[in-house]
Amino acid sequence: MRIQFLFLAMLLFAGCATTTTSNIAGTNRSQLLIASASDVNRLSLGYFAQQNNDARSKHRLITSGPEFNRVNAVMHRLIPQTAAFRKDAVDWPWELVLIDAPDVNAHVMAGGKVTVYTGLIRQLKLNDDEIAVVMGHEMAHALREHTREKMSEQQLANVAVSLGGAAMGASQSTMQLAGLAQQLALELPFSRTMESEADVYGLELTARAGYNPQAALGLWDKMSAQGGAGTPQFLSTHPAPQNRKTELAALMPRVMPLYQAANRH
């Protein structure tokens, strides 16, 4: 048993790192990054291609035209500002696809592959500042390598459950229960941490690009109205919209000077 715990401790220590720096965001949280960055990027690229092929087959993939160009222009205005967090990100192969679907959603894959659904823009009637807040949030996930971090956490958790179960002779039902407890106690809270972190880093990115970070407050009012009662925060990977709005409002004194400086040039 002692050997198993020593192995886990060594794995945990070896994998701790941080991927970005930010004085404005006020957090440079150490991350568990034992998964290979190249493997995560390769898997993400494969998923991105599969998603796009599926959307293309349904005639829902948008890669040009006024709506695409508008969102793409926002992303490309944000990209140069990623250097404030990590120097290599400016040269990443950032790519946007727009999917014609009613989903009020957007997501990013490792390495900077961003997907936005038209439902997000159309149903919420987003202006460019609000689009920048959304894009900044998604790009922040990529900058912080949250996909890699989630995969690393899953790898470590799987090793822990397997070693613990083998050491204690756990039955299959006990192992399944342990897996559920792992999800509720570890994976979902970490996901909420990542979402809040992406909010903070994304807000700074938005301001540095000269988009008004105050738009984040109106955006979450729209999100809150769209979602209704929604899922209880305890069982959600996303913090409640009102909580997000409160946390972002507290950051305004720190990011507004960045926005004002960007618009003086």
N, C-alpha and C positions, 0 to 999 in steps of 0.2 A: 504493500500500500504506500509506504514511504517513497519508493522509487517512482511510482506513478505520479504522486504529488510533486516530486522534484522535477520530473519531466515537464509537467504542466507549467511549473513556475519558470523553468528555463525558457520554454516556448513563449510564455507571456512576456518575459523580460526582453527577449530577443526581438519581439515584434513591436515594441513600443516606439513610436516615432511621431513626428508631426510634419504635415505636408505644406503648411503655409505659415505666413507671418502677417499679423495685423495689429497695429497699435490702436486704431480706431475701434475695431470690433472688440478689443479688450479681452480676447481669448485666443490662446494658442494651445488648445487642449491636446494632450498626448493621445495618440490613436494606436489601436492594435492593427498592425499591417503585416501579417505573416503571409498572406496570399500574394503571389507574384503579380506585380503590376502588369507585366506583359501578358500573363494568362488572363487577367481580368479584362484588359483592353481587347484581347482577342475574342473572348466570349461575348463581350458587349457589342463588338462590331458585328459578330455573327447574328446576335439578336436583333440589332438595328437593321441589318440587311433583310432578315426574315420578316420583321414588322413591315418594312417598306415594300417588299415583294407582295405581301398579303394585301396591303392597302392599294397597291398598284393594280392587282388583279381585280379589285372591286371598284376601280376607277375613283379612288378616294385620295390618292397621293398627289399633293400639290407641291411642285418644285419651282414654279415660276408664276408670274402674274402679279397684279397690284397688291393683293392681300399677302402673298408670300414675300414680295419685295419689301413691304412695310415692316414685317416682323424681322426679316433678314437684315434690314438696315439698322434696326435697333441692336441686334446681336453684334453686328460688326462695329458699332460704335462702342460697345462694351468691351470687346476683345482686347484692345490696346491697354485697357485699365487693369487687366488681369495681372500685369507685371507688378502691380503694387502688392500682390499676394504671393506670387511665385513667378520667377523670371521665365521659366520654360513654357509657361502656358500660352504666351503670345503666339508661339509657333506650333501649337497643337492644330490638328486638322479639324477645327470646329466646323460643324455642319448642321444645318437646320432642315427639317422636313415639316410640312404642314399637312395634317390629315383632315380631310373633310368629313367630320363626324360631330354629333351634338355633344360629345363629352366636354364637360368644363374641366379641362385637365391639360397638363404639360408634364413632361419628364425628360430626364437626361440620362444618357449612358456614359460609362467611363470613357475618358478621352475627349469629351466635348461633342457628343452626338445628341442634339436637342430635338425633341418632338413636341409640337404644339398642335392642339386640336382646335378646329375652327369654332367649335361651340364655346370655348373659353373667350374668344375675342368677340364673337357675335352676341352671345347671350348676355355677357356682362358689359358689352359696349365699351371695351377698353380703349382709352386714349394711349398715346405713345409713352407717356410717363408710367402708366400702369403696366403696359407691355414690358417696359424696361424692368420694373419691379419683379415681374414674373420671370423674365429671362435672367435677371441677376440672381434670383433665387436658384434657378436650375443650374446656371453656370457655377454657382458657389458649391453645389453638390459635387460637381466634377473637380473643381479646384481642391476641395478637401478630400477627394478620393473616397467619398462615402460608400460607393459600391464596393470598392476594395475592402473597406473597413467592415462592412456588413458580412462579406464573404469570409473575412478573417475571423470575425466573431463566431460565425457558424462553424467554421473549421475547428476552432478551439472548443466550442461547446460540444461538438460531435465527439471529439477526442475525450473530453471530460466525462461525458455520459457513457461512452464505450468502456473507458478504463474503470470508472466507478461501478458500472454494472457488472463487469467481468470480475472485479475484485470482491464484490459482495454477493455474487451469484444471483443477481436480480432476475425476476421473471419478466416475460415480454410485456405483461400488463403494467408492471412497475416501471419498466423502461419507457413505455408510452406516456405514463403519467409524468415521469421526469421530463420528457420532451415538452409536454404541455406547460409544466411549471417553468421550464426554461424559456419558452416563448413569452409567457406573461410577465416573468420577472426580469428577463434580460433583453430579449430582442426588441420588444415593443418600446420599452423605455429608452433604449439606445436610439431607436428610430426617431422618437420624439426629440431627443437631444440633437440629432442630426438635422431635423427639420428646423428647429429653433436656430441652430448654428447657420444654416443656409439662409435663413431670414436675415440674420445680422450681417453676414459677409455679403449677401446679395444687396442689402440696402447700401452698404458702403460702395460696392461696385457701381450701383445705379447712380449715386451721387457723384462719384469720380468721373462718370461719363457725361455729366451735365444734365441728367434727368432729375426731376424734382422728387426727392425721396418722400415728401409728404403724400405723394400719390399712394403709398403703401397703406395709409390709413383708410382712404376711401375704397381701395381695392378689397380690404378685409371686411368692410361694411357690405360690399357687394357679395363677397363670398359667404358671409354670414346669412344674408337674406336668401341666397341661392340654396344653402344647405339646410335651412330650417333647423329642426332639433338636432338632426344628425346623430352620429355615433358618440357615445360617452367617451370623454377624453381618455379615460383609463384604458379603454380597449382600442384606442386609435393610434395610428402611427403619426398622425398630425396633431399638433396642439390645437386647442379650440380657437376659432377665429378671433374672439374677443380677447383671449389671452395673448395671441400674437399681436393684435393691435396695441394692447397696453405696453408690451415689451418694446415694440418698434417706436411707439411714441416717446418712450424714455430715451431712445437713442438719437432723436432729432437734433438736440443741441450739439451732438458730436459730428453728425454727418452733414448738416446744413452748410457749415463753412466749406466743405469740400464741393458741394453743389454750387455755391456762390463763387468759389475760386474758379471752377471749371467754366463758368459762364462769363468770367471777366476776360478770358483769353480770346 
